[in-house]
Amino acid sequence: MRIPAAFILFLFLVLPVLGAEPMLLAPSSDPLRIETDGGEVLFDIEVADDADERARGLMFREEMEDDRGMLFVFDGSQRRGFWMQNTPMPLDLLFVGEDGRIRAIEQGVPFSIANIAPPVRAQFVLELKAGTAQKAGIKIGDRLYHPLVDAVAGGK
């Protein structure tokens, strides 16, 4: 008996979303600061620093304030890949090196299973509401400051 492709797609793409709740992490006690050419921009962030938190991220979130974000913290710097399968909210993804500098800015399309993996090494990824990076004047080369980033970046 052959299983229809539409049914398989339903099982893997739609069924996991039914009844799913977003993960809400406690906000970091320290704001994340980005130094841009136009001055500094502050964000209240949630920190995803273990495998389960990083895997779940902002899935199932339908909205987020403009000054909020989620910082993904990894052990070591390498190419990183993200997808938006269960994420209904469009996002800016800022790929940040171990020096705290933004190396790539990518857009995440809601519900997309396309791999978002720029050809850069990153130890951190900051997810913001779509359009926030452009509105705030954030660009590649700008520096992030937060105790978790500073602990790795030091004086870089």
Secondary structure, DSSP 8 states (H G I E B T S, - for coil): ----HHHHHIIIIIGGGTT-------B-SS-EEEEETTEEEEEEEEEE-SHHHHHHTTTT-----TTEEEEEEEEEEE---B--TT--S-EEEEEE-TTSBEEEEEEE-TT--S-B--SS-EEEEEEEETTHHHHHT--TT-EEE-HHHHHHHTT-
